[in-house]
Amino acid sequence: MDRAIELVGRSAGVIPDAFAAAMDDDLGTPGAVAVLYQAVRDGNTAIAAEDKATVEARLAEVLGMLDVLGLDATDAVWQTGARAGEEKLAGVVDGLVAAVLEQRQAARGRKDFAAADTLRNSLTELGITVTDTPTGPRWSLGN
């Protein structure tokens, strides 16, 4: 039977027996994390099926397991959607891709289509999709 836990006046969630058993087995975090991931997968499936009761049950389990692992899902760091430095990194990536696309455009202007294709293929291998438009090339991450 799953164990409900409460910490400092707030409900921290429910601990599935499989998770507790894994943690009790010499702090078997790989097995415990597998239980956590399964609860997340089951919750995602329940969301898609609009099964509110299962979503709530899996959410309680996930919150409980995260709490045991010392992670607070309500912490602001998880709510922002971006960690420190990610915005700067996005600018760097955008600049680098733009530089490669400029080189590709220059190669096309020289009618060096082999070089242009090589540059495009290099971006494609990195998961970047290049779309040629009348106003110039556009890029996006994987399609």
The first five atom37 places (N, CA, C, CB, O) and aatype in JSON, in Angstrom:
{
  "aatype": [12, 3, 1, 0, 9, 6, 10, 19, 7, 1, 15, 0, 7, 19, 9, 14, 3, 0, 13, 0, 0, 0, 12, 3, 3, 3, 10, 7, 16, 14, 7, 0, 19, 0, 19, 10, 18, 5, 0, 19, 1, 3, 7, 2, 16, 0, 9, 0, 0, 6, 3, 11, 0, 16, 19, 6, 0, 1, 10, 0, 6, 19, 10, 7, 12, 10, 3, 19, 10, 7, 10, 3, 0, 16, 3, 0, 19, 17, 5, 16, 7, 0, 1, 0, 7, 6, 6, 11, 10, 0, 7, 19, 19, 3, 7, 10, 19, 0, 0, 19, 10, 6, 5, 1, 5, 0, 0, 1, 7, 1, 11, 3, 13, 0, 0, 0, 3, 16, 10, 1, 2, 15, 10, 16, 6, 10, 7, 9, 16, 19, 16, 3, 16, 14, 16, 7, 14, 1, 17, 15, 10, 7, 2],
  "atom_mask": [
    [1, 1, 1, 1, 1],
    [1, 1, 1, 1, 1],
    [1, 1, 1, 1, 1],
    [1, 1, 1, 1, 1],
    [1, 1, 1, 1, 1],
    [1, 1, 1, 1, 1],
    [1, 1, 1, 1, 1],
    [1, 1, 1, 1, 1],
    [1, 1, 1, 0, 1],
    [1, 1, 1, 1, 1],
    [1, 1, 1, 1, 1],
    [1, 1, 1, 1, 1],
    [1, 1, 1, 0, 1],
    [1, 1, 1, 1, 1],
    [1, 1, 1, 1, 1],
    [1, 1, 1, 1, 1],
    [1, 1, 1, 1, 1],
    [1, 1, 1, 1, 1],
    [1, 1, 1, 1, 1],
    [1, 1, 1, 1, 1],
    [1, 1, 1, 1, 1],
    [1, 1, 1, 1, 1],
    [1, 1, 1, 1, 1],
    [1, 1, 1, 1, 1],
    [1, 1, 1, 1, 1],
    [1, 1, 1, 1, 1],
    [1, 1, 1, 1, 1],
    [1, 1, 1, 0, 1],
    [1, 1, 1, 1, 1],
    [1, 1, 1, 1, 1],
    [1, 1, 1, 0, 1],
    [1, 1, 1, 1, 1],
    [1, 1, 1, 1, 1],
    [1, 1, 1, 1, 1],
    [1, 1, 1, 1, 1],
    [1, 1, 1, 1, 1],
    [1, 1, 1, 1, 1],
    [1, 1, 1, 1, 1],
    [1, 1, 1, 1, 1],
    [1, 1, 1, 1, 1],
    [1, 1, 1, 1, 1],
    [1, 1, 1, 1, 1],
    [1, 1, 1, 0, 1],
    [1, 1, 1, 1, 1],
    [1, 1, 1, 1, 1],
    [1, 1, 1, 1, 1],
    [1, 1, 1, 1, 1],
    [1, 1, 1, 1, 1],
    [1, 1, 1, 1, 1],
    [1, 1, 1, 1, 1],
    [1, 1, 1, 1, 1],
    [1, 1, 1, 1, 1],
    [1, 1, 1, 1, 1],
    [1, 1, 1, 1, 1],
    [1, 1, 1, 1, 1],
    [1, 1, 1, 1, 1],
    [1, 1, 1, 1, 1],
    [1, 1, 1, 1, 1],
    [1, 1, 1, 1, 1],
    [1, 1, 1, 1, 1],
    [1, 1, 1, 1, 1],
    [1, 1, 1, 1, 1],
    [1, 1, 1, 1, 1],
    [1, 1, 1, 0, 1],
    [1, 1, 1, 1, 1],
    [1, 1, 1, 1, 1],
    [1, 1, 1, 1, 1],
    [1, 1, 1, 1, 1],
    [1, 1, 1, 1, 1],
    [1, 1, 1, 0, 1],
    [1, 1, 1, 1, 1],
    [1, 1, 1, 1, 1],
    [1, 1, 1, 1, 1],
    [1, 1, 1, 1, 1],
    [1, 1, 1, 1, 1],
    [1, 1, 1, 1, 1],
    [1, 1, 1, 1, 1],
    [1, 1, 1, 1, 1],
    [1, 1, 1, 1, 1],
    [1, 1, 1, 1, 1],
    [1, 1, 1, 0, 1],
    [1, 1, 1, 1, 1],
    [1, 1, 1, 1, 1],
    [1, 1, 1, 1, 1],
    [1, 1, 1, 0, 1],
    [1, 1, 1, 1, 1],
    [1, 1, 1, 1, 1],
    [1, 1, 1, 1, 1],
    [1, 1, 1, 1, 1],
    [1, 1, 1, 1, 1],
    [1, 1, 1, 0, 1],
    [1, 1, 1, 1, 1],
    [1, 1, 1, 1, 1],
    [1, 1, 1, 1, 1],
    [1, 1, 1, 0, 1],
    [1, 1, 1, 1, 1],
    [1, 1, 1, 1, 1],
    [1, 1, 1, 1, 1],
    [1, 1, 1, 1, 1],
    [1, 1, 1, 1, 1],
    [1, 1, 1, 1, 1],
    [1, 1, 1, 1, 1],
    [1, 1, 1, 1, 1],
    [1, 1, 1, 1, 1],
    [1, 1, 1, 1, 1],
    [1, 1, 1, 1, 1],
    [1, 1, 1, 1, 1],
    [1, 1, 1, 1, 1],
    [1, 1, 1, 0, 1],
    [1, 1, 1, 1, 1],
    [1, 1, 1, 1, 1],
    [1, 1, 1, 1, 1],
    [1, 1, 1, 1, 1],
    [1, 1, 1, 1, 1],
    [1, 1, 1, 1, 1],
    [1, 1, 1, 1, 1],
    [1, 1, 1, 1, 1],
    [1, 1, 1, 1, 1],
    [1, 1, 1, 1, 1],
    [1, 1, 1, 1, 1],
    [1, 1, 1, 1, 1],
    [1, 1, 1, 1, 1],
    [1, 1, 1, 1, 1],
    [1, 1, 1, 1, 1],
    [1, 1, 1, 1, 1],
    [1, 1, 1, 1, 1],
    [1, 1, 1, 0, 1],
    [1, 1, 1, 1, 1],
    [1, 1, 1, 1, 1],
    [1, 1, 1, 1, 1],
    [1, 1, 1, 1, 1],
    [1, 1, 1, 1, 1],
    [1, 1, 1, 1, 1],
    [1, 1, 1, 1, 1],
    [1, 1, 1, 1, 1],
    [1, 1, 1, 0, 1],
    [1, 1, 1, 1, 1],
    [1, 1, 1, 1, 1],
    [1, 1, 1, 1, 1],
    [1, 1, 1, 1, 1],
    [1, 1, 1, 1, 1],
    [1, 1, 1, 0, 1],
    [1, 1, 1, 1, 1]
  ],
  "atom_positions": [
    [[0.84, -1.18, 0.0], [0.0, 0.0, 0.0], [0.89, 1.24, 0.0], [-0.96, 0.0, 1.22], [1.88, 1.3, 0.72]],
    [[0.53, 2.23, -0.8], [1.29, 3.46, -0.87], [1.25, 4.19, 0.46], [0.77, 4.35, -2.0], [0.29, 4.07, 1.22]],
    [[2.3, 4.97, 0.73], [2.41, 5.69, 1.99], [2.22, 7.18, 1.75], [3.77, 5.42, 2.66], [2.94, 7.78, 0.96]],
    [[1.26, 7.77, 2.45], [1.08, 9.23, 2.38], [2.06, 9.84, 3.37], [-0.4, 9.66, 2.69], [2.24, 9.31, 4.46]],
    [[2.68, 10.95, 2.99], [3.59, 11.61, 3.9], [3.19, 13.07, 4.03], [5.04, 11.49, 3.4], [2.58, 13.65, 3.13]],
    [[3.53, 13.66, 5.16], [3.25, 15.06, 5.4], [4.48, 15.68, 6.02], [2.0, 15.25, 6.31], [5.06, 15.13, 6.95]],
    [[4.88, 16.81, 5.5], [6.05, 17.51, 6.0], [5.69, 18.93, 6.4], [7.17, 17.51, 4.97], [5.1, 19.66, 5.6]],
    [[6.03, 19.31, 7.59], [5.86, 20.67, 8.1], [4.53, 21.27, 7.66], [7.02, 21.57, 7.63], [4.48, 22.34, 7.06]],
    [[3.45, 20.56, 7.97], [2.13, 21.1, 7.75], [1.64, 21.09, 6.31], [0.0, 0.0, 0.0], [0.56, 21.61, 6.03]],
    [[2.4, 20.53, 5.38], [1.92, 20.47, 4.01], [1.99, 19.03, 3.53], [2.74, 21.4, 3.08], [2.89, 18.27, 3.9]],
    [[1.04, 18.69, 2.71], [1.06, 17.34, 2.15], [2.15, 17.27, 1.11], [-0.32, 16.97, 1.55], [2.17, 18.06, 0.17]],
    [[3.05, 16.34, 1.27], [4.17, 16.2, 0.33], [3.88, 15.17, -0.74], [5.44, 15.82, 1.07], [4.64, 15.06, -1.71]],
    [[2.8, 14.43, -0.61], [2.47, 13.47, -1.64], [2.37, 12.05, -1.12], [0.0, 0.0, 0.0], [2.28, 11.81, 0.08]],
    [[2.41, 11.14, -2.05], [2.25, 9.72, -1.76], [3.5, 9.01, -2.25], [0.96, 9.13, -2.42], [4.0, 9.29, -3.34]],
    [[3.99, 8.1, -1.45], [5.18, 7.33, -1.83], [4.73, 5.93, -2.26], [6.21, 7.25, -0.65], [4.24, 5.17, -1.43]],
    [[4.88, 5.59, -3.54], [4.52, 4.24, -3.99], [5.4, 3.2, -3.31], [4.65, 4.13, -5.53], [6.57, 3.45, -3.02]],
    [[4.84, 2.05, -3.06], [5.58, 0.98, -2.4], [6.84, 0.6, -3.18], [4.69, -0.24, -2.22], [7.88, 0.33, -2.58]],
    [[6.76, 0.56, -4.51], [7.93, 0.18, -5.31], [9.07, 1.18, -5.13], [7.56, 0.08, -6.8], [10.24, 0.8, -5.11]],
    [[8.73, 2.45, -4.99], [9.73, 3.49, -4.76], [10.36, 3.3, -3.38], [9.1, 4.9, -4.89], [11.58, 3.33, -3.24]],
    [[9.53, 3.1, -2.38], [10.02, 2.9, -1.02], [10.9, 1.66, -0.94], [8.85, 2.79, -0.03], [11.94, 1.67, -0.28]],
    [[10.5, 0.59, -1.61], [11.28, -0.65, -1.61], [12.65, -0.42, -2.24], [10.53, -1.77, -2.34], [13.66, -0.91, -1.74]],
    [[12.68, 0.32, -3.35], [13.96, 0.59, -4.02], [14.86, 1.42, -3.11], [13.73, 1.32, -5.36], [16.06, 1.14, -3.01]],
    [[14.3, 2.43, -2.46], [15.1, 3.28, -1.58], [15.55, 2.5, -0.34], [14.3, 4.52, -1.16], [16.65, 2.72, 0.17]],
    [[14.71, 1.6, 0.13], [15.07, 0.79, 1.29], [16.15, -0.23, 0.96], [13.84, 0.08, 1.84], [16.83, -0.72, 1.87]],
    [[16.32, -0.55, -0.29], [17.31, -1.52, -0.73], [18.64, -0.81, -0.97], [16.85, -2.25, -2.0], [19.05, -0.58, -2.11]],
    [[19.31, -0.46, 0.12], [20.63, 0.17, 0.05], [20.6, 1.46, -0.78], [21.64, -0.8, -0.54], [21.5, 1.74, -1.57]],
    [[19.53, 2.24, -0.57], [19.34, 3.51, -1.27], [19.44, 3.31, -2.78], [20.37, 4.54, -0.79], [20.22, 3.99, -3.45]],
    [[18.64, 2.39, -3.3], [18.66, 2.03, -4.73], [18.0, 3.09, -5.59], [0.0, 0.0, 0.0], [16.89, 2.9, -6.08]],
    [[18.7, 4.2, -5.78], [18.11, 5.3, -6.54], [17.8, 4.96, -8.0], [19.04, 6.47, -6.5], [16.81, 5.47, -8.52]],
    [[18.58, 4.12, -8.7], [18.18, 3.8, -10.08], [16.78, 3.19, -10.15], [19.2, 2.85, -10.71], [15.98, 3.57, -11.01]],
    [[16.49, 2.26, -9.26], [15.15, 1.66, -9.24], [14.09, 2.65, -8.82], [0.0, 0.0, 0.0], [12.98, 2.65, -9.35]],
    [[14.44, 3.51, -7.87], [13.49, 4.52, -7.4], [13.18, 5.52, -8.51], [14.04, 5.25, -6.17], [12.03, 5.9, -8.7]],
    [[14.2, 5.94, -9.24], [13.99, 6.89, -10.33], [13.18, 6.23, -11.46], [15.35, 7.41, -10.88], [12.39, 6.91, -12.12]],
    [[13.35, 4.95, -11.66], [12.55, 4.24, -12.66], [11.07, 4.28, -12.28], [13.02, 2.77, -12.81], [10.2, 4.45, -13.14]],
    [[10.78, 4.13, -11.0], [9.39, 4.22, -10.52], [8.87, 5.65, -10.75], [9.29, 3.84, -9.02], [7.73, 5.83, -11.17]],
    [[9.7, 6.63, -10.47], [9.34, 8.03, -10.69], [9.0, 8.28, -12.15], [10.48, 8.97, -10.24], [7.97, 8.86, -12.46]],
    [[9.87, 7.83, -13.06], [9.63, 8.02, -14.49], [8.36, 7.31, -14.93], [10.83, 7.52, -15.3], [7.62, 7.85, -15.76]],
    [[8.1, 6.14, -14.41], [6.88, 5.42, -14.78], [5.65, 6.21, -14.34], [6.86, 4.01, -14.16], [4.66, 6.27, -15.07]],
    [[5.7, 6.8, -13.16], [4.58, 7.61, -12.68], [4.36, 8.82, -13.59], [4.81, 8.07, -11.24], [3.22, 9.19, -13.87]],
    [[5.46, 9.44, -14.04], [5.35, 10.57, -14.96], [4.73, 10.12, -16.28], [6.74, 11.22, -15.2], [3.84, 10.78, -16.81]],
    [[5.21, 8.99, -16.82], [4.65, 8.47, -18.07], [3.16, 8.17, -17.92], [5.41, 7.2, -18.52], [2.35, 8.53, -18.77]],
    [[2.8, 7.51, -16.81], [1.39, 7.19, -16.57], [0.56, 8.47, -16.44], [1.23, 6.33, -15.3], [-0.57, 8.54, -16.92]],
    [[1.13, 9.47, -15.8], [0.44, 10.75, -15.67], [0.24, 11.42, -17.01], [0.0, 0.0, 0.0], [-0.84, 11.96, -17.28]],
    [[1.26, 11.39, -17.87], [1.14, 11.97, -19.2], [0.08, 11.25, -20.03], [2.48, 11.94, -19.92], [-0.68, 11.88, -20.77]],
    [[0.03, 9.93, -19.91], [-0.99, 9.15, -20.6], [-2.38, 9.53, -20.09], [-0.74, 7.64, -20.42], [-3.32, 9.65, -20.87]],
    [[-2.49, 9.71, -18.78], [-3.78, 10.09, -18.19], [-4.19, 11.49, -18.62], [-3.7, 10.02, -16.65], [-5.38, 11.75, -18.82]],
    [[-3.23, 12.39, -18.77], [-3.54, 13.74, -19.25], [-4.13, 13.65, -20.66], [-2.27, 14.65, -19.24], [-5.14, 14.27, -20.96]],
    [[-3.48, 12.87, -21.51], [-3.95, 12.71, -22.89], [-5.35, 12.1, -22.93], [-2.98, 11.84, -23.7], [-6.15, 12.42, -23.81]],
    [[-5.64, 11.21, -21.98], [-6.94, 10.54, -21.93], [-7.96, 11.36, -21.13], [-6.79, 9.15, -21.31], [-9.12, 10.96, -21.0]],
    [[-7.53, 12.5, -20.6], [-8.37, 13.37, -19.77], [-8.94, 12.62, -18.57], [-9.52, 13.95, -20.61], [-10.09, 12.81, -18.19]],
    [[-8.11, 11.77, -17.97], [-8.47, 10.98, -16.79], [-7.98, 11.74, -15.55], [-7.84, 9.54, -16.85], [-6.88, 11.5, -15.07]],
    [[-8.81, 12.63, -15.05], [-8.43, 13.53, -13.97], [-8.03, 12.79, -12.69], [-9.57, 14.48, -13.67], [-7.08, 13.19, -12.02]],
    [[-8.73, 11.74, -12.35], [-8.43, 11.0, -11.12], [-7.03, 10.39, -11.18], [-9.48, 9.9, -10.88], [-6.28, 10.45, -10.2]],
    [[-6.67, 9.81, -12.31], [-5.35, 9.21, -12.45], [-4.27, 10.29, -12.48], [-5.27, 8.35, -13.74], [-3.2, 10.11, -11.9]],
    [[-4.55, 11.41, -13.14], [-3.6, 12.52, -13.16], [-3.3, 12.97, -11.73], [-4.14, 13.71, -14.0], [-2.14, 13.15, -11.36]],
    [[-4.35, 13.16, -10.93], [-4.16, 13.59, -9.54], [-3.37, 12.57, -8.73], [-5.51, 13.84, -8.88], [-2.51, 12.93, -7.94]],
    [[-3.67, 11.29, -8.94], [-2.97, 10.23, -8.2], [-1.49, 10.19, -8.58], [-3.62, 8.87, -8.48], [-0.63, 10.11, -7.7]],
    [[-1.19, 10.25, -9.87], [0.22, 10.23, -10.31], [0.94, 11.49, -9.86], [0.31, 10.08, -11.84], [2.12, 11.43, -9.5]],
    [[0.26, 12.65, -9.87], [0.88, 13.88, -9.41], [1.26, 13.77, -7.93], [-0.06, 15.08, -9.64], [2.34, 14.19, -7.54]],
    [[0.37, 13.22, -7.13], [0.67, 13.05, -5.71], [1.88, 12.15, -5.52], [-0.55, 12.47, -4.95], [2.73, 12.4, -4.67]],
    [[1.97, 11.09, -6.33], [3.12, 10.19, -6.25], [4.41, 10.89, -6.67], [2.89, 8.96, -7.12], [5.43, 10.79, -5.99]],
    [[4.35, 11.61, -7.78], [5.55, 12.3, -8.28], [6.03, 13.32, -7.25], [5.26, 12.99, -9.63], [7.22, 13.39, -6.96]],
    [[5.11, 14.1, -6.7], [5.5, 15.09, -5.68], [6.12, 14.42, -4.46], [4.29, 15.93, -5.26], [7.11, 14.91, -3.91]],
    [[5.54, 13.31, -4.04], [6.08, 12.59, -2.89], [7.47, 12.04, -3.15], [0.0, 0.0, 0.0], [8.36, 12.17, -2.31]],
    [[7.66, 11.44, -4.33], [8.97, 10.88, -4.65], [10.02, 11.98, -4.81], [8.88, 10.05, -5.94], [11.14, 11.83, -4.33]],
    [[9.65, 13.08, -5.47], [10.6, 14.19, -5.61], [11.0, 14.74, -4.25], [9.99, 15.32, -6.47], [12.16, 15.07, -4.01]],
    [[10.02, 14.82, -3.35], [10.31, 15.33, -2.01], [11.32, 14.44, -1.29], [9.01, 15.44, -1.19], [12.23, 14.93, -0.64]],
    [[11.15, 13.13, -1.41], [12.09, 12.2, -0.79], [13.49, 12.39, -1.37], [11.63, 10.74, -0.99], [14.49, 12.27, -0.66]],
    [[13.55, 12.69, -2.67], [14.85, 12.9, -3.33], [15.41, 14.3, -3.09], [14.7, 12.65, -4.82], [16.48, 14.64, -3.59]],
    [[14.68, 15.11, -2.32], [15.17, 16.45, -1.99], [14.89, 17.49, -3.05], [0.0, 0.0, 0.0], [15.55, 18.53, -3.09]],
    [[13.93, 17.23, -3.91], [13.58, 18.16, -4.97], [12.19, 18.73, -4.7], [13.63, 17.48, -6.35], [11.25, 17.99, -4.42]],
    [[12.08, 20.05, -4.79], [10.8, 20.72, -4.57], [10.27, 21.2, -5.91], [10.95, 21.9, -3.57], [10.78, 22.17, -6.48]],
    [[9.25, 20.53, -6.42], [8.69, 20.86, -7.73], [8.06, 22.24, -7.75], [7.67, 19.84, -8.13], [7.84, 22.79, -8.83]],
    [[7.77, 22.82, -6.6], [7.17, 24.14, -6.55], [8.2, 25.25, -6.44], [6.21, 24.23, -5.4], [7.84, 26.43, -6.42]],
    [[9.48, 24.9, -6.37], [10.54, 25.9, -6.29], [10.55, 26.76, -7.55], [11.92, 25.23, -6.09], [10.32, 26.25, -8.65]],
    [[10.79, 28.03, -7.4], [10.75, 28.98, -8.52], [11.72, 28.61, -9.64], [11.06, 30.37, -8.02], [11.47, 28.95, -10.8]],
    [[12.81, 27.93, -9.33], [13.78, 27.57, -10.38], [13.13, 26.7, -11.45], [14.98, 26.85, -9.77], [13.52, 26.77, -12.61]],
    [[12.15, 25.9, -11.09], [11.47, 25.03, -12.05], [10.35, 25.76, -12.77], [10.92, 23.8, -11.36], [9.92, 25.33, -13.83]],
    [[9.89, 26.86, -12.21], [8.75, 27.57, -12.77], [9.13, 28.56, -13.86], [8.03, 28.29, -11.68], [8.28, 28.93, -14.67]],
    [[10.36, 28.98, -13.9], [10.76, 30.04, -14.83], [10.84, 29.55, -16.27], [12.08, 30.61, -14.42], [10.69, 30.36, -17.19]],
    [[11.07, 28.28, -16.49], [11.2, 27.76, -17.83], [12.59, 27.99, -18.41], [0.0, 0.0, 0.0], [12.92, 27.43, -19.46]],
    [[13.39, 28.79, -17.75], [14.75, 29.05, -18.24], [15.67, 29.23, -17.04], [14.79, 30.31, -19.16], [15.32, 29.9, -16.07]],
    [[16.82, 28.63, -17.11], [17.81, 28.79, -16.07], [18.73, 29.92, -16.42], [18.59, 27.48, -15.85], [18.79, 30.38, -17.57]],
    [[19.46, 30.38, -15.43], [20.41, 31.47, -15.67], [21.35, 31.08, -16.8], [21.22, 31.8, -14.39], [21.9, 29.98, -16.81]],
    [[21.53, 31.97, -17.73], [22.44, 31.75, -18.83], [21.8, 31.18, -20.08], [0.0, 0.0, 0.0], [22.4, 31.26, -21.16]],
    [[20.6, 30.6, -19.99], [19.99, 30.01, -21.17], [19.66, 31.06, -22.22], [18.73, 29.24, -20.78], [19.78, 30.81, -23.42]],
    [[19.22, 32.25, -21.77], [18.92, 33.31, -22.73], [20.19, 33.74, -23.46], [18.28, 34.52, -22.02], [20.17, 33.98, -24.67]],
    [[21.31, 33.84, -22.73], [22.57, 34.18, -23.37], [22.98, 33.09, -24.36], [23.68, 34.39, -22.32], [23.45, 33.38, -25.45]],
    [[22.79, 31.85, -23.96], [23.13, 30.72, -24.82], [22.29, 30.74, -26.09], [22.95, 29.39, -24.08], [22.79, 30.46, -27.18]],
    [[21.01, 31.07, -25.95], [20.15, 31.14, -27.13], [20.66, 32.19, -28.1], [18.7, 31.46, -26.72], [20.64, 31.98, -29.32]],
    [[21.12, 33.32, -27.6], [21.69, 34.35, -28.46], [22.95, 33.89, -29.16], [0.0, 0.0, 0.0], [23.17, 34.21, -30.33]],
    [[23.79, 33.15, -28.45], [25.02, 32.64, -29.02], [24.69, 31.64, -30.14], [25.9, 31.97, -27.94], [25.27, 31.7, -31.22]],
    [[23.75, 30.73, -29.87], [23.37, 29.73, -30.87], [22.79, 30.44, -32.1], [22.33, 28.72, -30.29], [23.14, 30.1, -33.23]],
    [[21.93, 31.42, -31.87], [21.34, 32.15, -32.99], [22.42, 32.82, -33.82], [20.34, 33.21, -32.47], [22.37, 32.79, -35.05]],
    [[23.4, 33.43, -33.17], [24.5, 34.08, -33.88], [25.35, 33.11, -34.68], [0.0, 0.0, 0.0], [25.75, 33.4, -35.81]],
    [[25.64, 31.95, -34.09], [26.45, 30.94, -34.78], [25.72, 30.38, -36.0], [26.81, 29.81, -33.82], [26.31, 30.22, -37.07]],
    [[24.44, 30.08, -35.84], [23.66, 29.56, -36.97], [23.57, 30.64, -38.05], [22.24, 29.11, -36.51], [23.69, 30.33, -39.24]],
    [[23.36, 31.89, -37.65], [23.3, 32.97, -38.64], [24.61, 33.08, -39.41], [22.98, 34.31, -37.94], [24.6, 33.32, -40.62]],
    [[25.74, 32.9, -38.73], [27.05, 32.97, -39.41], [27.19, 31.84, -40.42], [28.2, 32.92, -38.38], [27.7, 32.05, -41.52]],
    [[26.76, 30.65, -40.06], [26.84, 29.52, -40.99], [25.91, 29.77, -42.18], [26.46, 28.19, -40.28], [26.27, 29.47, -43.32]],
    [[24.73, 30.31, -41.92], [23.81, 30.59, -43.02], [24.35, 31.68, -43.94], [22.45, 31.0, -42.47], [24.13, 31.64, -45.15]],
    [[25.06, 32.65, -43.38], [25.7, 33.68, -44.22], [26.77, 33.05, -45.11], [26.32, 34.8, -43.34], [26.88, 33.39, -46.29]],
    [[27.55, 32.14, -44.54], [28.57, 31.44, -45.33], [27.9, 30.62, -46.44], [29.44, 30.52, -44.43], [28.41, 30.55, -47.56]],
    [[26.79, 30.02, -46.12], [26.06, 29.22, -47.11], [25.54, 30.12, -48.23], [24.9, 28.46, -46.45], [25.64, 29.77, -49.41]],
    [[24.99, 31.27, -47.86], [24.49, 32.21, -48.87], [25.64, 32.69, -49.76], [23.8, 33.41, -48.2], [25.47, 32.82, -50.98]],
    [[26.79, 32.96, -49.16], [27.96, 33.4, -49.94], [28.39, 32.29, -50.9], [29.13, 33.79, -49.0], [28.73, 32.57, -52.05]],
    [[28.38, 31.05, -50.44], [28.75, 29.92, -51.31], [27.76, 29.79, -52.46], [28.81, 28.6, -50.49], [28.15, 29.54, -53.59]],
    [[26.49, 29.97, -52.17], [25.48, 29.9, -53.24], [25.69, 31.04, -54.23], [24.06, 29.96, -52.64], [25.51, 30.86, -55.43]],
    [[26.05, 32.22, -53.72], [26.32, 33.36, -54.59], [27.49, 33.1, -55.53], [0.0, 0.0, 0.0], [27.52, 33.59, -56.66]],
    [[28.47, 32.33, -55.05], [29.64, 31.96, -55.87], [29.34, 30.75, -56.75], [30.85, 31.66, -54.96], [30.19, 30.3, -57.52]],
    [[28.13, 30.23, -56.62], [27.7, 29.02, -57.32], [28.52, 27.8, -56.88], [27.83, 29.21, -58.83], [28.73, 26.86, -57.65]],
    [[28.98, 27.84, -55.62], [29.7, 26.7, -55.02], [28.65, 25.9, -54.24], [30.9, 27.18, -54.07], [28.6, 25.92, -53.01]],
    [[27.82, 25.19, -55.0], [26.7, 24.49, -54.39], [27.14, 23.32, -53.52], [25.77, 24.0, -55.47], [26.42, 22.95, -52.59]],
    [[28.29, 22.75, -53.8], [28.8, 21.66, -52.95], [29.08, 22.19, -51.54], [30.1, 21.04, -53.56], [28.72, 21.56, -50.55]],
    [[29.72, 23.36, -51.46], [30.01, 23.97, -50.15], [28.7, 24.36, -49.45], [30.93, 25.21, -50.31], [28.55, 24.16, -48.24]],
    [[27.76, 24.93, -50.22], [26.47, 25.33, -49.64], [25.74, 24.11, -49.08], [25.6, 26.05, -50.7], [25.16, 24.17, -47.99]],
    [[25.77, 23.0, -49.83], [25.11, 21.78, -49.36], [25.81, 21.21, -48.13], [25.09, 20.72, -50.48], [25.16, 20.72, -47.21]],
    [[27.13, 21.29, -48.1], [27.89, 20.79, -46.94], [27.51, 21.59, -45.69], [29.4, 20.89, -47.21], [27.33, 21.0, -44.62]],
    [[27.4, 22.91, -45.81], [27.03, 23.73, -44.67], [25.61, 23.41, -44.2], [27.14, 25.22, -45.02], [25.35, 23.28, -43.0]],
    [[24.7, 23.27, -45.14], [23.32, 22.92, -44.8], [23.27, 21.55, -44.13], [22.42, 22.93, -46.06], [22.59, 21.37, -43.12]],
    [[23.99, 20.58, -44.67], [24.01, 19.24, -44.09], [24.61, 19.24, -42.69], [24.8, 18.28, -44.99], [24.17, 18.48, -41.82]],
    [[25.6, 20.09, -42.46], [26.19, 20.2, -41.12], [25.15, 20.68, -40.12], [27.4, 21.15, -41.12], [25.08, 20.18, -38.99]],
    [[24.34, 21.65, -40.53], [23.28, 22.14, -39.65], [22.22, 21.07, -39.43], [22.63, 23.4, -40.24], [21.72, 20.89, -38.32]],
    [[21.88, 20.35, -40.5], [20.87, 19.29, -40.4], [21.32, 18.2, -39.42], [20.6, 18.68, -41.78], [20.52, 17.69, -38.64]],
    [[22.6, 17.84, -39.46], [23.14, 16.82, -38.55], [23.03, 17.27, -37.1], [24.6, 16.51, -38.89], [22.97, 16.44, -36.19]],
    [[23.02, 18.57, -36.87], [22.88, 19.11, -35.52], [21.42, 19.26, -35.1], [23.59, 20.45, -35.42], [21.13, 19.72, -33.99]],
    [[20.51, 18.88, -35.99], [19.08, 18.97, -35.66], [18.46, 20.3, -36.05], [0.0, 0.0, 0.0], [17.39, 20.65, -35.57]],
    [[19.13, 21.04, -36.92], [18.63, 22.34, -37.35], [18.06, 22.19, -38.76], [19.76, 23.42, -37.3], [18.74, 21.71, -39.66]],
    [[16.82, 22.61, -38.93], [16.17, 22.57, -40.22], [16.29, 23.94, -40.88], [14.67, 22.14, -40.09], [15.95, 24.95, -40.27]],
    [[16.79, 23.97, -42.1], [16.94, 25.21, -42.85], [15.87, 25.24, -43.93], [18.37, 25.34, -43.47], [15.72, 24.29, -44.7]],
    [[15.13, 26.34, -43.98], [14.11, 26.53, -45.0], [14.47, 27.78, -45.8], [12.68, 26.65, -44.38], [14.6, 28.87, -45.24]],
    [[14.62, 27.61, -47.1], [14.92, 28.75, -47.97], [13.61, 29.46, -48.3], [15.65, 28.3, -49.26], [12.65, 28.83, -48.75]],
    [[13.58, 30.78, -48.09], [12.41, 31.59, -48.38], [12.82, 32.72, -49.32], [11.77, 32.16, -47.07], [14.02, 32.97, -49.49]],
    [[11.86, 33.39, -49.93], [12.2, 34.52, -50.82], [12.98, 35.63, -50.09], [10.92, 35.1, -51.42], [13.71, 36.39, -50.73]],
    [[12.83, 35.72, -48.79], [13.53, 36.77, -48.03], [14.82, 36.25, -47.41], [12.63, 37.33, -46.94], [15.48, 36.98, -46.67]],
    [[15.19, 35.03, -47.7], [16.43, 34.45, -47.16], [16.13, 33.2, -46.35], [0.0, 0.0, 0.0], [14.97, 32.85, -46.12]],
    [[17.19, 32.53, -45.93], [16.99, 31.27, -45.19], [16.45, 31.51, -43.78], [18.31, 30.49, -45.11], [16.77, 32.51, -43.14]],
    [[15.64, 30.59, -43.32], [15.12, 30.57, -41.95], [15.53, 29.23, -41.35], [13.54, 30.78, -41.91], [15.67, 28.24, -42.06]],
    [[15.73, 29.22, -40.04], [16.11, 27.97, -39.4], [15.22, 27.71, -38.2], [17.57, 28.0, -38.98], [14.65, 28.63, -37.61]],
    [[15.13, 26.44, -37.86], [14.39, 26.02, -36.66], [15.05, 24.75, -36.14], [12.85, 25.78, -36.96], [15.78, 24.08, -36.86]],
    [[14.78, 24.45, -34.89], [15.3, 23.21, -34.3], [14.38, 22.08, -34.67], [15.43, 23.33, -32.75], [13.18, 22.13, -34.42]],
    [[14.95, 21.05, -35.28], [14.27, 19.81, -35.66], [12.81, 19.93, -36.03], [0.0, 0.0, 0.0], [12.05, 20.61, -35.35]],
    [[12.43, 19.29, -37.07], [11.04, 19.22, -37.5], [10.63, 17.81, -37.7], [10.81, 20.02, -38.76], [9.48, 17.54, -38.06]]
  ]
}
